[in-house]
Amino acid sequence: MLFQRCKVLLVQLCLFFFIVTLCITVTINFHPLYWYFVKHYDLAQSVGVTTLQLKTDYLKLLAYLNYPWVTDLKMSIPVSYNGMRHFEDVKRLFLVNYLVLLVTAFPAISYFLKLWRRREFWKLQNKIYGIAVVLFCLGCFMLLDFQRFFVYFHRILFNNNNWIFDPNLDPVINALPSTYFLACFGLFLSLFAGSLGAIFWLGKRQAKNN
C-alpha cells in the first residue's frame, strides 16, 4: 500500500515537473515577446546597434544557451569576462531544464493518458488547490515588488554575483530590461496556471459526469 502511494506521488511529481519545464521551455523560446520589446522600447538604440543586429545577437545568445554543442558566444554587443561566466551559468540551468523535461516526459504523459482514459483527473484537484495558493502568492510578490523578487530569484539560482551587470562593461544588460523579465515571468505563470486550470476543469467535469 505504501509502495503504491509512493509510486503515485512519484508520477504526479513527474507530471508537475514536466509541466513546469515545458512552460519554461516555451517561455524562453517565445521570440515574439522579445521582438515586441525591441520595437516598443527601442532597445537597439539603447545599446548602439541596429534592430537587425540586436535581433541577430538575441538569436545567437539563445542558440548558445539552448544547445550544448554551441560553445562560443560572439555578438556585436561586447560582453565582459564576468558577463560570459554568468551566461555559462544560465546555459547550465537551461540544459538542466531540458534534461528534466526529457526525463519526466514519458512517465508524465503516460500518467496523463491514464487519467484521461479512466476519467480520474479529479484525483489531482486537491494538489492543484495547493499549487494555486503558491502561484497566487508568487504572482502578488512579483507585481508588488518585482525588483526584490528578481534579486531573490538570482540569489537562489546563482552562487556568485556575476548576474549583477555593469552597463559600462556589459551594455547587453540594456537590451534585457527588467520589464522584459517581468513579462517572461508573467508568461510562464500564465502558461503554468492555464495548464493546471485545464486539468482542474477536466477533473470537475469528469467528477460531475461520473
Secondary structure, 3 states (H helix, E strand, C coil): CHHHHHHHHHHHHHHHHHHHHHHHHHHHCCHHHHHHHHHHCCHHHHHCCCHHHHHHHHHHHHHHHHCCCCCCCCCCCCCCHHHHHHHHHHHHHHHHHHHHHHHHHHHHHHHHHHHHHHCCHHHHHHHHHHHHHHHHHHHHHHHHCHHHHHHHHHHHHCCCCCCCCCCCCCHHHHHCCHHHHHHHHHHHHHHHHHHHHHHHHHHHHHHHHC
